[in-house]
């Protein structure tokens, strides 16, 4: 195996320099970093992590001990536990017991020798789980998941007795024989589930339950014998989804007369509808995420008393809208923007039609086409209108039916949405005209691998005497964009430093507003006036014109183009609305594992996305409202997000299947609460023609970028046009 001495000889540097580079220490030049990294790669050198731990005397390793990762429940826990731990600077080591006490006991011995800082465990040891304490782990180093330990220990899980009781109530309402299928292990989770299940049954029902308790290893054999003795179609109840799946497969293959039996089960949270089972859902991704956070807190803040955390269950989630069948031909017509949210809605609308008989026709148009349709025809051909946030103030009173006229309890829905969303996407003045559908916000996306590269960081430090970090201001943004533009820096791994989306004049206007709002909290000033051509506005325009030299000159006309450009590896940074960010992971993306994200420079992002409202010209307003409420609430909101839309529901942000796939969603949710950018003072309820405003700004941007006018001249023209169109004297 290669040594530090070998690497030093090949690189032509000292052993001390090699040690500093490999351990990320010291003030080493970018050229020497390149030489050492190239030599280490050529010699196949691998850092001895074990030796590093021994020198350090402690580790940042968290051990996760679980039965297996074949079952989705455990895979969900592991995935979110690992992601949450890594975000906090820890590494996760996974140990699988196969629910074997012998294997788990052997693992405990390895955990001590491998210097795990803390252990999260779904234990099969039962009364013997004190073995972790006996091995020398302090109470704060241990966290038991799902199954409690034999003593007083830190614990996190769900209320499994309540889950059993919920399934028991379903069993009590059956007019069929009841079959209960559970695991064999005598752990607290199984015991609590069984106790809850039987507590919901009458004495007579309890006496007639047929129960099979079996381990995974014996499951198929015992189920075959068990099902062979059943003579009447039962209702099946399972304590785990893996048991439900096994029973469904066996019935389908060997007992077709039982294949129609309804199967109820505890289950991991499902983001998309799944019809095989009736599921009581538990958010195991949330459990994994919360367990990692809890264990890390224990390690940092030891407490005298053990901590117990019981998470909220999602329970039975109903995907079926409770509405009466529609009269024949009563279709609903939706006007939507071409993009991820339209494709997601088209997919889920089929589910609504299957359950209600109401056909959903979705017409997809571009941003500019939708504005023209609303302006010229009022959208009279449609029942539900997708209203961009830039249009809402202008069109709400003209085209939308106030929702309180259709449902006097509509206000009760608003607290379900993210903080800061309802007042921007649902209300005009004190009236509710729409429901938030795909609220989005500008975020800064960047190539994490480039910003964390030792060589590039050192080169940047040498040139500019400052650290390479995601920019906090647009001045820094342009500076870094220039550094990553290959025409200016041949060492850049990417052709361009940043994106610049300048397709239509409206889009160009929003690029200016991102920079303007870094310097102005809102569009207007303290005296209520709008000054586009002040010193701050001129600086924003100059920054935009300068960025032209660091961005692709064509091919990024719309936000989907910008997302594709970033995903292809062409850009180091991109400012993108969050409802288009799912495109970063589609197709032939080369950056999926290296996407960093943060707030836009200035921390005052431009809002985007849309709401859905009901056309005041629709003759099917009640039917339209039922569909609208179904579409904008859980669990449908999470499914829309999974398929590429942007979520408005608070509960969606507890779905770590989504947050682990689209990790920037958490940051986006925070942005709505502090985004300003109001167009008029709070007390002024005059409708604001955002489209005309952005068009004025967009023309100025394009004139400045093309050199037709200087930034100052372009903004002087824009100021005069604003004053003329908006009546400012």
C-alpha positions, 0 to 999 in steps of 0.5 A: 500500500502506498505511504505518505512518503511515496506520495511526497516523492511522486508529487515532489513535495514534503511529507508534511505537505502531503499530510496537510492536504489529505487531512484538509489542514494548513496553508497549502497552495493550489498547485501543491494540492493538485500535485498531491491529489493527483499522486495519491490517485495515481498510487491508489492511496486510501486514507486510514479512517481507523487510524485517524479516529485513534489519533483523534480519540473520538468519532463522528460515527452514528451506528444504526442497528435495524433488522434489515433494509428489505422491508420499506419501513426499515429502508425509509428509517435508514435513508432519512436517518443517514441524510439527517446525520450527514447534514449535521456532519456525522457518518452513519454505519449500518448494522443489520440483525435480521431480528436475530439476538445472536447477531445483535449481540455480536454487533454490540461488541463491534460497536465498541471497538469501532468507536461509534459515538452513538447508537440508534437501534430497533432491538430484538433483544427484548429483556436483554437490551441492557446489553448495550449499557453493559457494553459501556454505552452511556445513556445519552449514547443510546436511542431505541426506536419502535421497540422499547428497551427493558430499562429506562432508556431514550426512546422514539416511535409512534403510538402503536397501541393507538394504531392497533386500536384504529385497525381493531375498530375497522375489524369490529365493523366487519361482517366477515371473520377476522384474521390477525397476522402479526410478528412473532417477536415479543417486543413492545411494538407488537405487544402494544399493537395487539393490545390496542387491536383487541381492545376495540373488539367485543368479547364475542369478536375477540373470541372468534379472531383467528391469529397467526404469529410468525417470524419472517423466516417461517412466514411462508410455510406457516401462512400456507398451512394457516390459509389452507384451513380458512373456509370463509372469506375473511378480512385480514389485518396485519401489524406490518406491511411486509406481512400484508404483502406476503399474505397477498402474494400467497393468496393470489398464488395458492388461494384464489378464493381468498384473493378478494379478502380486504387487507388492512395493515400498518404501513409506511407513509405512501406519497402516491395512492396504492390500492392493494391495502387499506393502510394505517400510515406511519411516517417512517421517514420522519421517524428516521429524521427525528431519531438522528436529530434526537441522538445528536442532541443527546450527545451534545446535551446529556440529560438526567432523565431519559427522553421519550418522543411519540410522533404523530401518526398519519393514520388512514388517509383517504384519497377518495373525494366524498362527493356524489356522482356527477351527472353525465357529461358534467366535465370540469375544464381547467386552464393551466400553465405548461410545466411540472404542475400541469403534468402532475395534475393531469396524472392525479385528476384521473384518480378523481374521475375514477372516484366521482365520475367527473371528467377533468379536462386540462388545457395547457398554455404558456405564461403569455398565452394564459395572460392573453386568454384572461385579458381577452376572454376572461377565461370564460371557457374554463371552470377553474383558472390557474392564476399566477401570483403576478396576475392575482391582484389584477384579475381576482375581482374581475374574473374569480368567484369569492370562495366564501360565497360558495363555502362559508367555512372556507377560512378553516382551510387557510391554516393548513397552508405554509406561513406567509402563503395564504395572504399572498396566494389566497386573499385580496384585501379581506376576501378569499378568491383562490387557494394556494396551489404551487407557491414558489420562491427564488432560491440560489442553486449551486454546484456543491462539488465546485464550491467544496473543491480544495483546489478551486477554493485555494485558487479563489483564496490566492486570487481574491484573498477571501473564501469561496462561499455561496454569495450573500450579495449580488456583487459577490454573485457576479464576482464568483460567476466571473471566476467560474466562467471558462473564457475568463478562467481556463481552470474552471470546470464549467463553461459558465458561472451563472444563469440569466433567464431573459426570454420574454420581457416579463421574465427579464423583468423578474431577473431585475426585481431579484436584484432590486429587492436586495436593496429595497425591502418593497417596490415602494419607499417610505413615502409610498412612491416607486423609484426605479431609477435611483442609485440602487436601481441603477446598480441592480441594472448594471449588475444584470448587464455585467452578468451577461458576460458570465452566462449563456447568451442563448437557450435559457428563455424560460425557467425550465431551460435554466434548470436543464442548463444547470442539470447538464453541468453547464453552470456553477450557479443558477437562480431558479423558482422552486416550482421548477427545481424538480427539473434539476433531477430529471433526464440526463442530469449530471449534478444530482448528487452535488446540488447545493442550495441557499437563499438568494442574495439579499434574502428578499426573494421574488415570489412565483407560482400560482393559485387556483380559483373558480371562474365567476362565469362557470356554471359548475361552481360547486363541483369546481370547488369540491375538486379544488379542495381535494386537489389542494389538501393532503394527501393529494398535495404530497402526491403533486409534489412528488410528481413535480409541483411545489407544495403549499400544505404544511403537512407536506413538509413532514413527508421526508420521502419528498424532502429527501428527494427535493431537499431545497423544499425546507429552505423554500418553506422558510422563504415565504415567511420573510419575503417582502417585495410588496407592490403597494403599501399594505393599506392600498387595496388598488389592484396592481397590474403586475404584468404591465409593470414587469413588461416595462422593466423587462423592456428596460432590461433588454435595452440595457443588455443589448447596448441600446441604452445605458443602464441609467437611460433604460431605467429613466425610460422605465421610470417615465413609463411606470409613472404614466401607466400607474398614475405616479406624479 
